[in-house]
Amino acid sequence: MTLMGAAYQRSDPPRLIAHLDMDAFYASVELLRYPELRGLPVVIGGGSRHQPIGETDPATGAQRRRFARLRDYAGRGVTTTATYEARAFGVNSAMGLMKAAKLAPDAVLLPVDFDEYRKFSRLFKAAVRTMAPVVEDRGIDEIYIDLSDVVAARLIDDDATDAEADAWWCAREVARELKEAVRAATGLSCSVGLAANKLIAKIASELDKPDGLTVVTEPDVARRVWPLAVRKINGVGPKSAAKLARLGIATIGELAQADPAWLVQQFGPSYGAWLHAAANGRDDRPLVTHSEPVSMSRETTFERDLHAVRDRGHLSQIFTELCMEVSDDLRRKHYIGRNIAVKLRFEDFRTVTRAQTLPMPTDDPNLIRRAAGQCLKRVELSKKIRLLGVRVGMLTRRENMDAHVGATAQEAELFG
């Protein structure tokens, strides 16, 4: 095999899909900021009152930081993420912080800083795209990457005896280079799963965390994937997993060996057929390299229920901040929207939404605040409020609207 030569000639290489997942992303970003916390259990999820406090060591006079501890937390916040040291105590994402405090009372508690996480997200994705431009963005900390063309451009088969093996070997080298590029750009580690499709690549990226690089080819599926729980398949939720368990199926291998007709009978023609295909490692979905967001929103769950009258000033401030944050998101991503909505969850966990559509799309925080306020007036506020959110939908890219306005003005000038 020769690298860096002409394109792969004898036959096309296998489809080569990587799933890159940043390791404990939010927590890892915080450890760059607070390196003294490395090796300690750290939980991300506190509010701004949990910011570290600078102080002077009375014994030495040196400056140091004092961190909040999970044991002192009181409220209803949830864990956003945690370091692997905290996960060893059983702390997981979306777990209530009070419950997490019982498992790891001495863990450090840090507030969420989404602006910082978004900055590092942009950095790692830009580093990947310099080497492999075909990328599907799956959120702030994970992407799919199609390496097929990258590998084809590196290989020639003048002396290749096993073209497919050469392609997988080359793909592994590219994946290793991607990991190094991400670390150079961010100082952070990531885990990469490499497979022939998105479904298996995602499973593979979880197998050897943190800082893993795992290749799962078609012959490897039975050995590496089938022993896993069915919930490891992206698309099998808790309800489906519970039903499968009642039917005597706990692992992916058991699902793969189930009768396809029986699965269709139990789960319907579409989902039943998909379950059998997924368990057998079959997935032909292409990478979606561009998609327009449907809406943008911001919401917050209060640490204590707030009363619409007694806490009116506090609620109004939070409401205004949410509108401003949504406006900032729209402007940063160059979108404007027409549909403005509010979401409230009350103390009894009942959730309501109200929306209205504006004549023209906007990203102006004052217009969003005014429209959201009108929506809020249509909600009966007799119970305390647990959660408040603002959403802007019916989005369009700003440049599209600017072009439309410009064309309309030109038309009026010509024919008016």
C-alpha positions in Angstrom: 0.0 0.0 0.0 1.2 3.5 -0.9 -0.2 6.6 0.8 -0.6 10.2 -0.5 -0.7 9.1 -4.2 -3.4 9.0 -6.9 -7.0 8.1 -6.1 -7.9 4.6 -5.1 -8.2 2.7 -8.5 -9.0 -1.0 -8.3 -12.3 -0.6 -6.5 -14.0 2.0 -4.4 -13.1 1.8 -0.7 -15.8 0.8 1.9 -18.0 3.5 3.3 -16.1 4.9 6.2 -18.0 6.9 8.8 -16.6 8.3 12.0 -18.5 9.5 15.0 -16.5 12.0 17.1 -17.7 12.6 20.6 -16.0 15.1 23.0 -15.2 13.5 26.4 -17.2 14.9 29.3 -17.2 18.1 27.2 -18.6 20.8 29.6 -16.6 19.4 32.5 -13.4 19.2 30.4 -13.8 22.8 29.4 -14.1 23.8 33.0 -10.9 21.8 33.9 -9.0 23.9 31.4 -10.2 27.0 33.4 -9.6 25.4 36.8 -6.7 22.9 36.4 -6.5 22.4 40.1 -9.7 20.3 39.9 -8.1 17.7 37.6 -8.6 14.2 39.1 -11.4 15.3 41.4 -15.1 14.6 41.1 -16.7 17.7 39.5 -20.3 18.2 38.7 -21.6 20.9 36.3 -25.1 22.2 36.9 -25.2 24.8 39.5 -26.5 28.4 39.1 -24.4 31.5 39.1 -24.3 31.6 42.9 -22.0 28.6 42.7 -19.2 30.5 41.0 -15.7 29.9 42.5 -14.7 32.6 44.9 -11.2 34.0 45.0 -9.6 34.4 48.4 -6.3 34.6 50.2 -4.9 31.7 52.1 -4.5 33.0 55.7 -1.5 30.7 56.3 0.6 31.5 53.2 -1.0 34.7 51.8 -1.2 33.1 48.4 -4.3 33.5 46.2 -6.5 30.5 45.8 -10.1 29.6 44.7 -12.8 28.3 47.0 -15.3 26.0 45.2 -18.9 25.1 46.1 -19.4 21.5 47.2 -22.3 19.4 46.1 -23.2 18.5 49.7 -24.2 22.2 50.3 -26.6 22.4 47.4 -30.3 22.9 48.0 -32.7 23.3 45.1 -34.1 21.4 42.1 -31.4 21.9 39.6 -30.1 19.0 37.5 -26.7 17.7 36.5 -25.6 18.9 33.1 -22.5 16.7 33.1 -19.8 15.4 35.4 -16.2 14.3 35.3 -15.4 10.7 35.0 -14.3 10.7 38.7 -17.9 11.9 39.6 -19.5 9.4 37.3 -17.6 6.6 39.3 -19.9 7.5 42.2 -23.0 7.0 40.0 -23.6 10.7 39.1 -25.1 11.0 35.6 -26.4 13.7 33.3 -30.0 14.9 33.9 -29.8 13.6 37.5 -31.2 15.9 40.2 -28.4 17.7 42.0 -29.9 16.8 45.4 -29.8 13.1 44.5 -26.2 13.6 43.1 -25.2 15.1 46.4 -26.2 11.9 48.2 -23.9 9.9 45.9 -20.9 12.3 45.8 -21.3 14.9 48.6 -17.7 16.1 48.3 -17.8 16.7 44.6 -17.1 20.2 43.4 -20.2 22.0 42.0 -19.7 24.5 39.1 -22.2 26.6 37.2 -23.0 26.1 33.5 -21.2 28.4 31.1 -22.7 27.8 27.6 -20.9 30.7 26.0 -17.6 29.1 26.8 -18.8 25.6 25.7 -20.0 27.1 22.4 -16.6 28.7 21.8 -14.8 25.3 22.2 -17.4 23.6 20.1 -16.7 25.9 17.2 -12.9 25.3 17.7 -13.1 21.5 17.5 -15.4 21.5 14.6 -13.3 23.9 12.6 -10.2 21.7 13.3 -12.0 18.7 11.9 -13.3 20.4 8.8 -9.8 21.4 7.8 -9.1 17.7 7.3 -12.5 16.2 6.5 -15.1 18.6 5.2 -18.1 16.3 5.0 -19.4 16.7 8.5 -22.9 16.3 10.1 -23.3 18.5 13.1 -25.1 16.7 15.9 -24.9 19.2 18.6 -22.4 21.1 20.7 -20.1 18.1 21.4 -20.6 15.5 18.7 -20.3 15.2 14.9 -20.4 12.5 12.2 -17.6 12.6 9.6 -17.6 10.8 6.2 -14.0 9.7 5.7 -14.6 7.8 2.5 -13.2 10.4 0.1 -10.4 11.4 2.4 -9.2 7.8 2.5 -9.7 7.3 -1.3 -7.5 10.4 -1.9 -4.7 8.9 0.2 -4.6 5.4 -1.3 -3.3 3.9 -4.5 -3.4 0.2 -5.0 -0.3 -0.5 -7.1 0.8 -3.1 -4.6 -2.3 -3.5 -2.6 -3.1 -7.1 -1.7 -6.1 -6.3 0.4 -7.7 -3.1 -0.6 -10.5 -3.1 2.0 -8.0 -3.7 4.8 -5.8 -0.9 3.5 -8.8 1.4 3.6 -9.7 0.6 7.2 -6.0 1.0 8.2 -5.9 4.4 6.5 -9.2 5.5 8.1 -7.8 4.6 11.5 -4.8 6.8 10.8 -7.0 9.7 9.7 -9.1 9.3 12.8 -6.0 9.4 14.9 -4.9 12.6 13.1 -8.4 14.1 13.8 -8.0 13.4 17.5 -4.6 15.1 17.5 -6.0 18.1 15.6 -8.9 18.5 18.1 -6.5 18.3 21.0 -4.2 20.9 19.4 -7.1 23.3 18.8 -8.8 22.9 22.2 -6.6 21.1 24.6 -9.4 18.6 25.0 -9.7 14.9 24.3 -12.4 13.2 22.2 -13.4 9.6 21.4 -13.9 8.4 17.8 -15.9 5.4 16.6 -15.2 4.2 13.1 -17.6 2.0 11.2 -19.4 1.5 7.9 -22.4 3.6 9.0 -23.6 6.2 11.4 -25.4 3.8 13.7 -22.5 1.5 14.5 -20.0 4.5 14.5 -21.9 6.1 17.3 -22.0 2.9 19.4 -18.3 2.4 18.7 -17.4 5.9 20.0 -18.8 5.0 23.4 -16.9 1.7 23.8 -13.5 2.9 24.9 -14.1 6.3 26.5 -12.3 8.5 27.3 -9.8 9.3 24.6 -10.8 6.2 22.6 -10.4 5.2 19.0 -12.5 2.2 18.2 -13.0 0.5 14.8 -16.0 -1.8 14.4 -16.2 -3.4 10.9 -19.0 -5.7 9.8 -17.3 -8.9 11.1 -16.8 -7.1 14.5 -20.5 -6.4 15.1 -21.3 -9.8 16.7 -18.3 -9.6 19.0 -18.4 -5.9 20.0 -22.0 -4.8 19.6 -24.3 -7.7 20.2 -23.4 -8.2 23.9 -24.5 -4.6 24.6 -27.9 -3.6 26.0 -30.6 -2.7 23.4 -30.6 0.9 24.8 -27.2 1.4 23.3 -28.9 1.6 19.9 -29.6 5.3 19.1 -33.3 5.2 18.5 -34.3 2.7 21.1 -35.8 4.7 24.0 -36.8 3.6 27.5 -40.3 2.6 26.5 -39.1 0.4 23.6 -36.4 -1.1 25.8 -38.9 -1.9 28.5 -41.2 -3.6 26.1 -38.3 -5.6 24.6 -37.4 -6.6 28.2 -40.9 -7.9 28.8 -40.6 -9.9 25.6 -37.4 -11.4 26.8 -34.9 -9.4 24.8 -32.2 -7.5 26.7 -29.2 -7.4 24.4 -28.6 -6.2 20.8 -27.6 -9.8 19.9 -30.9 -11.2 21.1 -32.7 -8.5 19.1 -30.6 -9.3 16.0 -31.6 -13.0 16.2 -35.3 -12.3 16.8 -37.7 -13.2 14.0 -38.3 -10.1 11.8 -41.9 -10.9 11.3 -42.4 -11.2 15.0 -40.8 -7.9 15.6 -43.1 -6.3 13.0 -46.1 -7.9 14.8 -44.9 -6.4 18.1 -43.8 -3.0 17.0 -45.4 -2.3 13.6 -44.0 -2.6 10.1 -41.7 0.4 10.1 -40.2 0.4 13.6 -40.2 -3.4 13.8 -38.2 -3.7 10.6 -35.9 -1.0 11.6 -35.2 -2.7 15.0 -34.1 -5.9 13.2 -31.9 -4.0 10.7 -30.3 -1.8 13.4 -29.5 -4.8 15.6 -27.7 -6.4 12.7 -25.7 -3.3 12.0 -27.5 -2.2 8.9 -27.9 1.6 8.4 -27.8 3.4 5.0 -28.6 6.9 6.2 -26.4 9.6 4.6 -24.7 12.4 6.5 -26.9 15.5 6.7 -24.3 18.2 6.1 -26.8 21.1 6.3 -30.1 21.6 8.0 -32.1 24.7 8.9 -33.2 25.0 12.5 -37.0 25.0 13.1 -36.8 27.3 16.1 -34.5 28.6 18.8 -35.4 28.8 22.5 -34.2 29.5 26.0 -35.7 28.2 29.2 -34.8 27.9 32.8 -36.0 25.8 35.8 -36.2 27.8 39.0 -34.5 26.5 42.2 -37.7 27.4 44.0 -41.3 27.9 42.6 -42.0 31.5 41.9 -45.2 33.3 42.5 -46.6 35.5 39.7 -47.4 38.3 42.1 -45.0 38.1 45.0 -42.0 37.3 42.7 -43.2 39.6 39.9 -39.9 41.6 39.7 -37.7 38.5 39.7 -39.8 36.8 37.1 -39.9 39.9 34.9 -36.1 40.1 35.0 -35.7 36.5 34.1 -38.3 36.8 31.3 -36.4 39.7 29.8 -33.1 37.9 30.0 -34.5 34.9 28.2 -35.8 37.1 25.4 -32.4 38.8 25.1 -30.6 35.4 25.0 -32.9 34.1 22.3 -32.3 37.3 20.4 -28.5 36.9 20.8 -28.7 33.3 19.5 -30.7 34.4 16.4 -28.3 37.2 15.6 -25.2 35.1 16.1 -26.6 32.5 13.7 -28.1 35.0 11.3 -31.7 34.0 11.7 -35.0 35.9 12.2 -38.3 34.5 13.1 -42.1 35.3 13.1 -43.6 32.9 15.7 -43.0 33.9 19.3 -44.0 31.5 22.1 -43.8 31.1 25.8 -43.7 27.9 27.9 -44.5 27.6 31.5 -44.4 24.6 33.9 -46.3 25.0 37.1 -45.7 23.6 40.6 -48.0 20.7 39.8 -45.9 19.9 36.7 -48.6 21.0 34.3 -47.0 22.6 31.2 -48.7 25.2 28.9 -47.5 27.1 25.9 -48.9 30.1 24.1 -47.8 31.6 20.8 -48.5 34.3 18.3 -47.2 35.1 14.8 -45.9 38.5 13.9 -46.4 40.2 10.5 -42.7 40.3 9.9 -39.8 38.1 11.2 -37.5 39.7 13.7 -34.5 39.2 16.0 -35.1 42.3 18.0 -35.1 41.6 21.7 -37.7 44.3 22.5 -40.1 43.0 19.8 -39.6 39.4 21.1 -40.2 40.6 24.7 -43.3 42.5 23.7 -44.8 39.6 21.8 -43.9 37.0 24.4 -45.5 39.3 27.0 -48.7 39.3 25.0 -48.6 35.5 25.0 -48.0 35.4 28.8 -51.2 37.5 29.3 -53.2 34.6 27.9 -52.0 32.2 30.6 -53.8 31.9 34.0 -51.1 32.4 36.6 -52.9 31.1 39.7 -50.2 28.5 40.5 -46.5 29.0 41.3 -44.2 28.7 38.3 -41.5 26.1 38.1 -40.1 26.7 34.6 -40.2 29.6 32.1 -39.2 29.5 28.5 -39.2 31.7 25.3 -39.1 30.3 21.8 -38.9 31.9 18.3 -40.0 29.8 15.4 -40.9 30.1 11.7 -37.2 31.0 11.1 -35.6 32.3 8.0 -32.0 33.3 7.3 -31.5 37.1 7.6 -29.8 37.3 4.2 -32.8 35.8 2.5 -35.0 38.5 4.0 -32.5 41.2 3.2 -32.5 40.0 -0.4 -36.3 40.0 -0.5 -36.5 43.5 0.9 -33.9 44.7 -1.5 -35.7 43.2 -4.5 -39.0 44.7 -3.4 -37.4 48.1 -3.1 -35.9 47.8 -6.5 -39.2 46.7 -8.0 -41.0 49.7 -6.4 -38.4 52.0 -7.9 -38.7 50.6 -11.4 -42.5 50.3 -11.5 -43.7 52.7 -8.9 
